[in-house]
């Protein structure tokens, strides 16, 4: 009778449990690319496995850091219970930090610390505090800080040490990834703002202010932009545009639109003809994304503004008393379609009036009709005589634009009061004779 071949012996219960705990760590630590969230996930996990008060102490700085031991150490404090837990120098018996901003207030709702259930029954050895520490590091990399576990009751075991060490290594790897991403985003955002926030120089007879806000922390670059172009006879062309989509491709197309617009605007055509020409140029390049665009030619000498829109939302005008109104103007198709059909609209621009051009991210809200969104802007009442800078700041604040779901580009302009020159023209308030359009 043949002997039955036996399979591998089942893993001991303790080893199986350790593997389950380590698998749980992989699933619960580093679920986002956010450093603070990863620290919270780490301390919450350790408060459950192996249990106790968990705290993360960041390294003071990269150049002042002295690397701790690469292996966690278990330590048992006995004797004076009031001194328990203070031997490692950064936690007292309540789990509060000494000089560590991330440890301050731990045990009182601090997100970077987790405590066991206060309703849990007291374990044997109550009154004796045991501490376990590990570097927040991956292998031989410079540690990002220290992870500390403290509890009263049974001492920590070798398996507890393994869980702490592996969880700290896992969190450190995710935190390094989060920091690299944050650094990349910071560089990209500064480049985007440098592109958008350096418009061409308008005439000195205009006060202007502009802002660009990205759509949340994960959006590197986008297609929103604003621009000013200096024209003859004391006039300036104001521009705001929005390339459809997000990301690097939209930013590249935005720069192409901006360059083409500067070239076309230099011909001093009226705004609707600038749009017509720009639409034809872009339509010939099938690789470009469509874009909405609003042009406003401001003529301080005549006190007028001439508008032309390619699928863009209407601008607002804030009066000297802080009241707002939307400009009613005809809207043509977005740029890049090759359809054309743009029409001008001219309205007076009074002394103290501030024009506000913006992209849709300023007003649009998910699930809300655009007319409701625009009515919210038109219903704003700002403090009197804010000027472009004040109008931009107040509007962004009141519409909570810094938490918008889309990129926001805003450009505000007001005619600056200047002494009239004897001959007119140039940069003065009185223009030279206008060309016959």
C-alpha positions in Angstrom: 0.0 0.0 0.0 1.5 3.3 -1.2 2.2 5.9 1.5 0.2 9.1 1.2 2.4 12.0 0.3 1.9 14.7 2.9 1.9 18.4 2.0 3.9 21.1 3.8 3.3 21.4 7.4 0.9 24.2 8.3 2.5 27.5 9.4 2.5 28.1 13.2 -0.4 30.2 14.4 2.0 33.0 15.5 3.7 33.2 12.1 0.3 33.2 10.3 -0.9 36.0 12.5 2.2 38.1 11.9 1.8 37.7 8.1 -1.8 38.8 8.4 -0.9 41.9 10.4 1.9 42.9 7.9 -0.6 42.5 5.0 -3.0 44.7 6.8 -0.3 47.4 7.1 0.2 47.3 3.3 -3.5 47.9 2.8 -3.9 50.7 5.3 -0.7 52.8 5.2 0.0 55.0 2.2 -3.4 55.1 0.6 -2.8 58.6 -0.6 0.1 60.7 -1.9 -0.2 63.0 1.2 2.4 63.0 3.9 0.2 64.1 6.8 -2.4 61.4 5.9 0.3 58.7 5.7 1.5 59.7 9.2 -2.0 59.5 10.5 -2.5 56.1 8.9 0.7 54.8 10.4 -0.1 55.9 14.0 -3.7 54.6 13.7 -2.4 51.2 12.5 0.2 50.9 15.2 -2.4 51.8 17.9 -4.2 48.6 16.8 -1.2 46.5 16.0 0.5 45.9 18.3 -1.3 48.5 20.4 -0.5 51.5 22.5 0.0 55.2 22.1 1.7 55.7 18.7 3.5 58.9 17.8 5.7 60.2 15.0 8.5 62.6 15.8 9.9 64.2 12.6 13.6 64.6 12.2 14.6 68.2 13.2 16.2 68.9 9.8 18.3 67.0 7.2 21.5 68.8 8.1 21.1 68.5 11.9 19.8 65.0 12.1 21.8 62.3 13.9 20.7 58.9 12.6 19.3 56.7 15.4 19.8 53.0 15.7 18.5 51.2 12.6 16.7 48.5 14.7 13.9 49.2 17.1 14.5 48.7 20.8 12.1 47.5 23.5 12.5 49.1 26.9 10.8 48.5 30.2 10.6 51.3 32.7 9.8 50.4 36.3 9.7 52.2 39.6 8.2 55.7 39.7 5.0 55.6 37.7 5.1 59.4 37.2 8.3 59.0 35.4 7.1 56.2 33.2 7.4 56.9 29.5 9.6 59.9 29.9 12.9 58.1 29.7 13.0 58.3 25.9 12.8 62.0 26.0 9.9 62.9 23.8 6.7 61.7 25.5 5.2 62.0 28.9 2.6 59.6 30.4 -0.2 61.4 28.6 1.6 61.0 25.2 2.3 64.7 24.9 5.4 65.9 23.2 8.2 68.1 24.5 9.4 70.5 21.9 8.0 68.5 18.9 5.3 70.4 17.0 3.9 67.2 15.6 3.7 65.6 19.1 2.0 68.6 20.7 -1.4 67.7 22.0 -1.2 64.0 21.3 -3.9 62.2 23.1 -6.1 65.3 22.7 -7.2 64.8 19.1 -3.9 65.3 17.4 -4.0 63.7 14.0 -0.5 62.3 14.1 -1.0 60.3 17.2 -3.3 57.4 18.0 -4.3 56.1 21.4 -5.8 52.8 22.4 -9.5 52.5 23.4 -9.7 54.1 26.9 -12.6 51.7 27.6 -10.4 48.6 27.2 -9.9 46.5 30.3 -6.6 47.0 32.1 -3.9 44.5 31.3 -1.7 42.7 33.7 1.3 44.8 34.7 -0.8 48.0 34.7 1.4 50.9 35.9 4.5 49.7 34.1 5.0 51.5 30.8 6.8 49.8 27.9 8.3 51.7 25.0 9.2 50.5 21.5 10.9 52.8 18.9 11.9 52.6 15.3 13.4 55.0 12.8 11.0 56.3 10.1 13.3 55.2 7.3 13.8 52.8 4.4 16.9 50.6 4.8 20.0 52.8 5.0 18.3 56.1 3.9 18.4 59.1 6.2 15.6 58.7 8.7 12.6 61.1 8.4 12.0 60.8 12.1 11.2 58.3 14.8 8.1 56.3 15.5 7.4 55.6 19.2 4.9 53.1 20.8 4.1 53.3 24.5 1.7 51.2 26.5 1.0 50.0 30.0 0.6 46.3 30.4 2.3 43.4 28.9 5.8 44.1 27.4 6.2 44.3 23.6 7.4 41.1 21.9 9.7 40.4 19.0 6.7 40.1 16.7 5.7 43.6 17.9 9.1 44.9 17.0 8.9 43.4 13.5 5.4 45.0 12.9 6.6 48.4 14.1 9.8 48.3 12.0 8.0 47.2 8.8 5.1 49.6 9.2 7.6 52.5 9.7 9.6 51.4 6.6 6.4 51.3 4.6 5.3 54.7 5.8 8.7 56.2 5.1 8.7 55.0 1.5 5.2 56.5 0.9 6.2 59.8 2.6 9.3 60.1 0.4 7.1 59.6 -2.7 4.7 62.2 -1.4 7.6 64.7 -0.8 9.0 64.1 -4.3 5.5 64.7 -5.8 5.1 67.9 -3.7 8.4 69.2 -4.9 7.5 68.5 -8.6 4.2 70.2 -8.2 5.8 73.2 -6.6 8.2 73.7 -9.5 5.4 73.2 -12.1 3.1 75.6 -10.3 5.8 78.3 -10.1 6.5 77.8 -13.8 2.8 78.1 -14.6 2.4 81.3 -12.5 5.5 82.7 -14.2 3.9 82.2 -17.6 0.5 83.5 -16.6 1.4 86.3 -14.2 3.8 88.1 -16.6 1.4 89.7 -19.1 2.6 92.1 -21.7 3.0 95.7 -20.5 -0.2 97.7 -20.8 -0.2 101.5 -21.1 0.5 103.4 -17.8 -3.0 104.8 -18.1 -4.4 101.4 -16.9 -4.2 99.9 -13.4 -4.2 96.1 -13.6 -4.1 93.1 -11.3 -4.2 89.4 -12.1 -4.2 86.0 -10.3 -3.8 82.4 -11.3 -5.0 79.6 -9.0 -4.6 75.9 -9.9 -7.4 73.5 -9.4 -6.4 71.8 -6.2 -3.1 70.3 -5.0 -2.9 67.5 -7.6 -3.2 69.7 -10.7 0.3 70.7 -11.9 -0.6 73.0 -14.8 -3.6 74.0 -16.9 -4.8 76.0 -19.8 -6.2 79.2 -18.2 -4.3 82.4 -18.9 -4.6 86.2 -19.0 -2.7 88.8 -21.1 -2.5 92.5 -21.8 -1.2 94.0 -25.1 -0.2 97.6 -25.5 -1.8 99.2 -28.6 -1.4 102.6 -30.3 -3.2 105.8 -29.2 -3.1 105.0 -25.5 -5.2 101.9 -25.8 -4.7 98.4 -24.3 -6.1 95.0 -25.2 -7.1 92.8 -22.2 -7.3 89.0 -22.8 -8.4 86.0 -20.8 -8.6 82.5 -22.2 -9.2 78.9 -21.2 -8.0 75.9 -23.2 -10.2 72.9 -22.8 -8.8 70.2 -20.6 -6.1 70.1 -18.0 -2.5 69.0 -17.7 0.7 69.6 -19.6 -1.0 69.4 -23.0 -3.4 72.1 -22.1 -0.6 74.3 -20.9 1.4 73.8 -24.1 -1.7 74.8 -26.2 -2.3 77.8 -23.9 1.2 79.0 -24.6 0.6 78.5 -28.4 -2.6 80.5 -28.3 -1.0 83.2 -26.3 1.9 83.6 -28.7 -0.4 83.6 -31.7 -2.6 86.2 -30.1 0.3 88.6 -29.4 1.3 88.4 -33.0 -2.2 89.0 -34.3 -3.0 91.8 -31.8 0.1 93.7 -32.9 -1.7 94.4 -36.2 -4.1 96.6 -34.2 -7.2 95.0 -35.6 -10.5 95.5 -33.6 -11.2 92.7 -31.1 -13.7 90.7 -33.2 -11.3 90.7 -36.1 -8.5 89.5 -33.9 -10.6 86.6 -32.8 -11.6 85.8 -36.4 -7.9 85.8 -37.5 -6.8 83.8 -34.5 -9.6 81.2 -35.0 -8.5 80.7 -38.6 -4.8 80.3 -37.7 -5.5 77.8 -34.9 -8.0 75.8 -37.0 -5.2 75.1 -39.6 -3.3 73.3 -36.8 -5.5 70.3 -36.0 -3.3 69.4 -33.1 -4.5 72.3 -30.9 -7.4 72.0 -28.5 -10.3 74.4 -28.7 -10.2 77.4 -26.4 -12.6 80.1 -25.2 -11.3 83.6 -25.2 -12.5 87.1 -24.3 -10.9 90.3 -25.6 -11.5 93.8 -24.3 -10.0 96.8 -26.0 -9.9 99.6 -23.4 -9.8 103.2 -24.7 -9.2 105.6 -21.8 -9.3 108.7 -24.0 -12.8 107.9 -25.1 -13.9 106.2 -21.9 -15.0 103.1 -23.8 -14.4 99.4 -23.8 -15.0 97.2 -26.9 -15.6 93.5 -26.2 -15.5 90.3 -28.4 -16.1 86.8 -27.0 -15.2 83.4 -28.4 -17.4 81.1 -26.3 -16.3 82.8 -23.0 -18.3 83.9 -20.0 -19.1 87.6 -19.9 -17.0 90.0 -17.8 -18.2 91.9 -14.8 -17.9 95.6 -14.1 -17.6 96.9 -10.5 -18.6 100.5 -10.0 -16.9 102.9 -7.6 -19.6 102.1 -5.0 -18.7 98.4 -5.1 -21.8 97.2 -7.0 -21.4 94.7 -9.8 -23.0 94.0 -13.2 -22.4 91.6 -16.0 -21.6 92.9 -19.5 -24.2 91.8 -22.1 -22.4 90.9 -25.3 -22.7 88.5 -28.2 -20.8 85.2 -27.9 -19.2 83.4 -30.9 -17.9 79.8 -31.1 -14.7 78.8 -29.3 -11.4 79.3 -31.0 -10.1 76.5 -33.2 -13.3 75.6 -34.8 -12.8 77.6 -38.0 -16.4 78.8 -37.9 -15.8 82.4 -37.0 -18.8 84.7 -36.5 -17.5 87.1 -33.9 -19.2 90.4 -33.2 -18.0 93.4 -31.2 -19.9 95.2 -28.4 -18.9 98.6 -27.1 -20.0 100.2 -23.8 -18.9 103.2 -21.7 -16.2 102.7 -19.0 -16.7 105.3 -16.4 -14.2 106.8 -14.0 -13.7 104.4 -11.1 -15.2 101.4 -12.9 -13.2 98.2 -12.6 -13.4 95.5 -15.3 -13.1 91.9 -14.2 -12.3 89.2 -16.7 -12.2 85.6 -15.5 -12.3 82.0 -16.5 -15.2 79.7 -15.6 -13.4 78.1 -12.6 -14.1 81.3 -10.6 -17.9 80.9 -10.7 -18.9 77.4 -11.8 -20.0 74.9 -9.2 -20.7 71.2 -9.8 -24.4 70.5 -10.5 -25.3 74.2 -10.6 -26.7 76.1 -13.6 -24.2 78.6 -15.0 -26.8 81.4 -14.8 -27.0 80.9 -11.0 -23.2 80.9 -10.8 -23.0 84.2 -12.7 -25.8 85.7 -10.6 -23.7 85.0 -7.5 -20.9 87.1 -8.9 -23.2 89.9 -10.0 -24.7 90.0 -6.6 -21.5 90.8 -4.8 -21.2 94.2 -3.1 -17.6 95.1 -2.4 -16.3 98.0 -0.3 -16.3 101.2 -2.3 -13.3 102.2 -4.5 -11.4 99.0 -4.2 -9.3 99.3 -7.3 -8.2 96.3 -9.4 -6.1 94.7 -6.6 -8.8 95.0 -4.0 -11.5 93.7 -6.4 -9.4 90.6 -7.3 -8.7 89.8 -3.7 -12.3 90.3 -2.5 -13.9 88.4 -5.3 -11.5 85.4 -4.9 -12.2 85.4 -1.1 -16.0 85.7 -1.3 -16.3 83.1 -4.0 -13.9 80.8 -2.2 -11.9 80.5 -5.4 -8.9 78.9 -3.7 -11.0 75.7 -3.3 -12.5 75.8 -6.8 -12.7 72.5 -8.8 -11.2 74.1 -11.9 -8.3 76.5 -12.6 -9.0 80.1 -12.0 -7.5 83.0 -14.0 -8.7 86.6 -13.1 -7.7 89.9 -14.7 -8.9 93.3 -13.4 -8.3 96.7 -14.9 -9.3 100.3 -14.2 -8.4 103.5 -16.0 -5.8 105.5 -14.1 -6.5 109.2 -13.7 -3.6 111.1 -15.3 -3.1 114.7 -16.1 -4.1 115.4 -19.8 -1.1 116.3 -22.0 -1.2 119.3 -24.3 -0.7 117.3 -27.5 -2.5 114.1 -26.5 -1.5 110.6 -27.4 1.3 108.5 -26.1 0.7 107.4 -22.6 -1.5 110.4 -21.6 -5.2 110.4 -21.0 -5.9 112.3 -24.3 -5.5 110.1 -27.4 -4.1 110.9 -30.7 -6.7 110.8 -33.6 -8.0 107.2 -34.0 -7.7 105.2 -37.2 -10.9 105.0 -39.2 -12.5 101.7 -38.0 
